[in-house]
Amino acid sequence: MADATLKPPLSDEFGESLANASVLVIDDEPGMRNFLTKTLGPRCKRVEQAASAAEASAILDRSHFDLIVLDNIMPGTTGLDWAREQSQVGLFADTILITAYADLETAIKALRTGVADFVLKPFRANQILNAVARALDRKYLRRENYLLKHELSAESSIVRGRLLGSSPAISETRTILRRLAPLPTPVLFTGASGTGKEIAARTLHSLSDRADKPFVAINCATIPPDRFAHELFGEIDGDERRKDGLLLHADGGTLFLDEIAQMPDIVQSALLRVLEDQRIRPLGAEREIPLNLRFLFATNADLELAVARGQFRQDLYHRINVVQIEMPRLRDRADDIVELAALFMEQFSATLGMPSLELDEETLLKLRRYDWPGNVRELRNLIERSVIHGTFPEEFSGSGNITGARAIETLDLVTQRHIAHVLDACGGNRAEAARRLGVSRKTIDRKCASWGL
């Protein structure tokens, strides 16, 4: 066996799919192995070679490959027989067969075995490169389609966007994410529902060196318990056909497990092994598959209480709780409401094709004063609903709703907005707010009572 990662991948007409691929070349002829290795090595991320079926099986036991280039005629077995045997124990790689005999029987057996393509000997370098590029393009397209269907089938809408805001609370969160981005450390995002845990996880992924690899989000509360292991780990069915699970589809990237407290107990045990070994065993397979994954988790539940009640494994809790990030509630970052509301207004006006509403001073003040038990998600839903109806609900409406209608600020409104801002800065401490404003505490109390603060 030899590792043929010779130099950085070349950018050429065969596309970027080769540059990120790992390929195993299996052929008993040294000249053919070397030819294939020298042809693929400079263009692929990793190329290894095996001189026999037994050596190839040993390599697959410790490494995962995107593609296998397999000679059909080898001592002791054929490439097709070996591929069929491997599919029974777990062969989660596409295969290209190279053969000197293109008879109908071989073609039929290749299709039944699940071979992606076959190339006739003798062949030139461009022919094998084209075959490899086609196979990889199909493989990556299947993965993209699968992940897209997974996202679209989720109960909640697909979370997009970036972590917005400049308040101290969210600025501190952003600083922590930047510090964690280059590390492989698992991260547990906690906080109330709607605080943006998935957006924070996507932000962390985008800042890391895995940004160009998949980000796979799984809501543990939406997958039926009897299907959880199948969806996560994949399986080999009775016809020896494989189904890649979400863990394998996310390989090289980031896996985000939301509502981790809702994961079935039997899957918790299997996940603990994955975290410790970075290997999975699909259902029905005998072989474990190595993985390269960054794990992120989220919950709005009290996991320590769940552990105490026997509802969550203690060993798994300690394994995922290496670094914990508590996402701040919207009421604790009221300074960000203006930026968030403006963004949501722009987004929904564009996507719905409807006029945006004016976020005048009175409306913004009322938005800041509201407690937001549903956090950022509740604000987003309010803006969407208001755009659809063409007006804010009465409790949030200001002196004008349609863009262009300028609000006329009264002195009382300006005073109210300023005092509310100072109170936010003081954490609600009225004595400190009065000191900063240069008025008595009674004045603050009287104003707040008249405004309902």
N, C-alpha and C positions, 0 to 999 in steps of 0.2 A: 504493500500500500504506500502511496505517496501523495502528499498534499501539493496541488499544483496552483496555488494562489500566487501567480508569478509576479503580477504588477497590477496597478489600478486598472479597473475595467475600461475598455476602449469605448468611445461613443461613435457608433457607426450605424449603418443602415439596418442592423438587426434589432434595434430598439433598446430601450432601457430595461426590458424584462430580464435580459441576460445579466445585466450588471448586478442585480440583487439576488441572483439564483445560486443555489448549491446543487451540484450535479455529481452523480456517482457513475463512473464508467466501468463496465464489467465485460472483460474480454480475455480469453486465454492467450491471445497472441500479443507479445510485447510490442511489436511494431504498431499494431492497430491501437493499443492502449496509449502509446506515446503520441501517435498522430492525433487522436481525439483529445488527449490532455493538452497538447500544445495548441490545438485549434480552439478549444473552449476556455482554457485557463486564463488567457489575457482578457477575456470578455466577461467572465463570470466571477461572482464573489468568491466561490470555493468550488474546487474540482478535486475529487479523490478517485482513485482507481483500485480495482480488485482483479486478481488474475483467475479467480475461480468463484463458483457459486457459494462455497463454504466461507471463503474470505469475505464475500459481499454480505452474507448473512450476519457475520460477526460485526462488520462495520455498521450495518443498519441497527444492530442492537444498542449501539452507543451514540449514533448520530442520526439526524433526520435530514432528508434531502428533498428538494423540490422536484427533481427529475432524475430518472435512471436511464442511461443509454446502455442497452443490453444486447450482447451477441447471442444469437439463437443456438448456434452449434458450439457446445463446449464439452470437454471430457466428463463423462459420467451422467450428464443430464442435458436437457435443452433449456434455452432461456425461457421458453413459454412454460415448461413444467416447473421451473424454479419460480417464476412469477406467480403461478397458480398456488404453489405451496406457500409462498410468502403472503399471498392475499388471505390465506386461512389463519395465519398467526398475526397478521396486521401489517399490510404494506400500504402506507399512506403517502405514496409518491407516484406521480405519473411516470409512464414507461415508454421509451422509444425502442423498438426492436430493429436491430440491423441484421440482415440476412442476405444470403446469395440466392435463395430459392423463394420465388414469389408465387408459389402454387396456391390454388384456391383453398386447400385444406389448411395451410398455414395462416392465410388471411382470416379464415373463419375462426380458427382457434385463438388468434390474436385478439379479435373483436370480443370473443367470449371471455377472454382473460382480462379484458379491460385495457389493453395496450392503446396508448394515445395515437401512435403513428408507427410506421416502419419504413426503413430506408434500405434500398437495395445496394448490395456490393457489386462492383466497386463504386465509390462515390467521392465527390470532391468536397473540399472544406465548406464551400458555400452551401452545398446540399444539406449537410448535417447541421450547419448553423441555422439555416432556414427552418428545418424541422424542429430543432430545439426552441427557436423563437416562437414558432406557431404553437407548440405544446404549452410553453410557458404563458403565452398570451391567453390561451383558452383557460388555463388553470387560474390565472389572476382574474379573468373576467368572471369565472364561476364564483370565485371568492367575493368579488365586489357585488355581484347580483345577490348572493346569499346574505351578505351583511346588510345590503340595502333592504331586502325583504324583511330581515330581522328588525331593523329600525322602524320600518313602516308598519310592522305588525304589533309594535309596542303600543300599549294603551295610551300612554302620554305622547304628546307631540315631540318631535325630534328637537333636542335642545341644541341651539346654535348660539353664536355670538361670543362676546368676550366679557371678561370680568370688568365691569364699569364702576366708576366712582373714584373720588379722591378723598373721602373721609378717612380719618385716622384708622378706623377699624378695618376698612377694606384695603387701605394702603399697607397695613401690617400683614394682612393675608397675602397680598401680592408679593411682598418681600420674601415671605416664607416660601412661596411657590418657586420663586427664582432660585432660592438657595437649594431647594430639593430637586430641581429639574434635572441636573446631571447625575443624580444618584439613583441606584436601583431599589432603594428602600420602599417598602409598602407604606401607603399613607391612608389613614382613616379620616374621612370627612364627617363631622358630626354637626348637629344643629337642627333647628326646626324645619318643618316642611316649607319649601318655597324659598329657602335662603340662597339657592344657587350652588348646591354641592356639585352637581354634574358639570356646570359651567366651570367651576374651579378645577375640577378634574381634567376637563378638556384643555383648560389653560395650561395646567401642569404638563400635559402631554405635548402641547404645541411648543412649549419652551424646551423640551428635552431633545435628545439626539434621536428619538423615535418618532419625531413629528411627521416624517414621510411614510410611516408604517400605520397599520390599522389602529383605530381607537374603537374598541368594542364595548358598548354599554349594555349591561344586563340588569333588568329590574327583577330581583329575586321574588317579589311579591306577585308577579304576573305569570310566572311559568308554573303549570300544574306540577305538583310534587312527584307524580309518577312519571313525568317526562323530563324532569330536571337533569338527571344524570345523562340521558340521551342527548339533550341539547348542549350540555356543557362539554362532555367528553367525546361524543361521537360514538359510532358503533359499526360493527360488521354484521350484516343481516344473514339470513339463511342461505342466500345465493352467493355468499362471499363478496358481496358488494359493500363498499365502504361508504359511510356517511361521516364527513369531517364535522367535528363539533366546533362550538364557538371558541374554545381554547386554542384549537389548532388553526382556525381561521385568523385568530388574533396574533399568531406567532410572530415574534419580532417587534410587536407593538405594545399596546397597553390594554389591559382588561380592567374594566370598571364595573364592580359589583355593587349596585345600589340596593338599599333595603336589605342589607346583609343579614339582619336579624330574622328575616323571613325564610332563610335558606333551610331546607329540610335537614334533619339531624344526620341522616346517612350520607348526604352530600357534603356536609360540614367535615366529616371525617376524611372523605376523599380529597377535599380541597386542602386540608391540612397537609396531606402527603405531597400534593402538587407544590404547595408553597415551600416545603422543606427540600424537595428533590428536583423541582423544575422538570418533572416528567409526568406524563399521563398514560393511562392504559384505557383505550376505548373499550366499550362494552363488547364482549365477544372476542376480543383480541388477546393474544398471548404475549405480544411484545409491547413494551413501554416505549413511548415516543418522547425524546428530549424536547424541551421548549425553551424559548427565550422570551420571557414576558415580564412586564412591569405590572404589578397588581395595585389597584386603587380600590378603596371601599368607601361606602357611605351608609349612614343610618340616622334616623331621627329618633330612634329608641334608646333607652338606657341599657347599654349592653352589660354593664356591671350588674344591674338588677336582673337582667335576663340570665346571666351566668349563675347568680345566687338562686334563682328559681329553677335552675336546671333546664332552661329553654335554649341555652346557647353554650357550646363547648368552651370550657375555660382555657384549654390549650390553644384553641383557634383564636380566641379573643386576645390572648397575649401575643400570638404570632402576628396578627394584623394590626395590633395597636402599638406599633413601633413609633410612629409619629402621628399625632392627632391634630387636626386643624378644625377648630370650632368656627363655623360660619356665622357671622354676626346677623342678628335680626335687622330688618329694615328700619325699625323704630330706633335702633342704636346707630344708624348711619343715615339720619334724616337729611344730611347735607347732600346725599347722592340722589335724592328723589327727583330733583329737577332734571338732572342728566338722564336718569332712567326713563322718566316720563316722556321727555323729548324724544329719546331714541324709539320708544315703543310707539309714540304718535307717528313718527316718520315711517316706521316699518309698516304699521297697519294701514296707514293712509295709502301707501304704495301698493301693498299686496291686495287690499280690498278695493282699490280704485275709488276711494271715497274722500271727500274733503277732510283735512285735518282740523282739529279744534284748537282754539287758542288757549294756551296755558298762561292765563293772565295771573297777576300777582295774587289776587284773592283766591283763585283756584289752587295755586301752588301753596299758599299758606294753609289752606284746608287740607291739602294732601300731606303736608308736613305735620299737621296736628293730629292726623288720624293714627291709630295704634298699629294698623296693618298686621293682624294676627296671621294672615296668609303670606306675609312677607312679599318678596319681589314677584312671585307668581300672582298674588292677588292684585298688585299694582298693574301688572301686564294685562290681566284679564279685565280690569276696570277700564284701561285705555282702549282695548279692543271693543268692548261692549259700548263704550261711549262713542267711538268712531262710527259704529254700526247705527246707533240711534241718532247720531248727529248732535248730541248734547251730553253733558255730564249729568250724573244723578244730582238731585237737588242739594244733597248734603255736600257736594263738591263743586257745584257750579259757581262761577264768578259773575262779574258784570258783563261778560261777553263770551260767547262760545265759538262762533265761526271766526276763523283766522282773518285778521284785518280789522276786527272791531276792537279798538283800543280801550282799555280799561282806564277810568279816571280814578286815581288813588286819592282817598280822603286822608286827612292827617291822622285820624284814628286808625286807619288800616296800616299806614306806614309805621305808626307807633307799635301796633300789635305785632307786625311782622318783625320789627327790630327786637322787641322784648322776647318774642318766641325764639329768635335766633340766639340771643344771649343765654336764655334758659337752656337751650340745647347744648351750648358750649360749656355750660356749668353743670351739666348732668342733672338738670332739674332743681338745683340748689338755689332757692329763691333769695336767701340771704346773700350768697355770693353774687348772684345776678344784680341785686340792688346795689351792692358795693361797686360793681363794675360800671353800672349805669349812673351812679351818683345820686340815687333817690332812696327813700326810706323803704323798708321791708313792707310797711303797710300799703304804700303806693303800688308795689308789685302785686300784693295780695288782692287789692281792690280791682286793679286792671284785669288780672287773671280771672277773677270771679265774674266780672262783667262780660268777658269774652268766652267764658266756659272752658278755660284752660285748667 
